[in-house]
Amino acid sequence: MQYHFECRRDKLESRGWIRGDELLSIEWSPILEGNARTRALEAVDGIAESLRASWRKNKRSAEPDLTLFENPTLSEGTCGLAVFFAYLDRVRSGDDASTAAELLEQAMNKAAAAPMSSALHGGFTGIAWSLAHLQEQLGDFDFEDPFAEADGVLLDYVNRTPWRGDYGLIDGLVGYGIYFLERLPSASAVTCLERVIDRLSEIAVETPQGIGWQIPPESLPERVRKLCPQGYYNLGMAHGVPGVIALLGAACRAGVAEQKCKSLLAGAVPWLLAQRLDLAATGLFPGAFTPGVKPEPVAGAAWDYGDPGIAMALMIAARGAENTRWRNEALAVARHAATRPYEACGMEDAGFCQGTAGLAHLYNRMFQMTGDEVLRQAARFWLEETVSLLREQTERAADPGILCGSAGTALTLLAACTPVEPAWDRMFLVSSM
């Protein structure tokens, strides 16, 4: 399959993504070239063809594959695959937009037919996010108001006080906030995002070091509660304080509850930086802070836990609050992580959440934001490691998802090879509107 960037300009212009006198992306340029680019695009083609063939076979079969296509979620299911095929359609000739539309419509029908959780990555909020993200490209679906029900349910949730649910990106308030950011400038999205920020403000814990967001002991399983009788502070992007910081930065940049976001960030960023360990040879930050327990550095480095995700959160906060000092702190953390020895990074798979693809994309995104050459070289290294791992780990095809599976890996490789900005990474708070 040939990639034709120039021949896609008319499609992008007609859909309003660029004007005739603009580049394909104001802030994005491919970082792979030559043989490395060829190998990466071959890997993307292999993943796409495997998923495409499975989908076509599934549509024709009297006994559909329940493993691949019955899950409608963003992280593991069909709406995540829709995002992948939609981005593929943006950069090459083919009919991938139709495949994306079919997958997304199936996800929406599944969500309408059975109860789902409200989580961004594992529930109906992720399906609504995918529709909001792709609607302009794929067109309208046969639903009167595809956002009304999700918005209504979520507004009811985020109006609840005191908040007793999860606050994290994957399952909680931060994930809701990501969806509402995607729906801006809708008036209902502004209202709901303001409520998310209100709830985060209410549950913030003031400490001598600043403010953080605690996971209270009553919400922990009994075995964990015995270890953490006072609860603990999660320091991972996926479930913890860095995700809150990134969301506040993104909301600030979008102009929603700007003063409240800046006030919260003024306490949260110093708190997070105060958790830094004096261990130059390993990770700078622990995976959690538990009162009365000596913190330990994270064993690896990834999007969900570790220094790269924390650096990204600080970068988003710095950008939203226009704070040069925080940007410098973020860059220092990112550069330290980028020069960490290979064996200390704990990489065993090519996925986004905990694998090489996510690590590569974080460094690529931060390079695009800063122009830092250390980050570009780190991104290239981990991209090539991703391609190598894909060749070794054929079982990755069993997990097609964006979060941990082949679709997320392919999106990362595609972003490294093409001039179309990977705005899909907003679902991970790796970029903001």
Buried (B, 14 or more C-beta within 10 A) or exposed (E): BEBEBEEBBEBBEEEEBBEEEEEBBEEBEBBBEEEBBEBBBBBBBBBBEBBBEBBEEBEEEEEEEEEBBEBBBBBBBBBBBBBBBBBBBBBBEBEBBEBBBBBBBBBBEBBBEEEBEBBBBBBBBBBBBBBBBBBEBBEEEEBEEBBEBBBEBBBEBBEEEEBEBBBBBBBBBBBBBBBBBBBBEBEBBBBBBBBBBBBBBEBBBEBEBBBBBBBBBEEBEEEBBEEBEEBBBBBBBBBBBBBBBBBBBBBBBBEBBBEBBBBBBEBBBBBBBEBBBEEEEBBBBBBBBBEEEEBEBBBBBBBBBBBBBBBBBBBBBBBBBEBEEBBEBBBEBBBBBBEBEEEBBBBEBBBBBBBBBBBBBBBBBBBBBBEBEBBBBBBBBBBBBBBBBBEEBEEBBEBBBBBBBBBBBBBBBBBBBBEBBBBBBBBBBBBBB
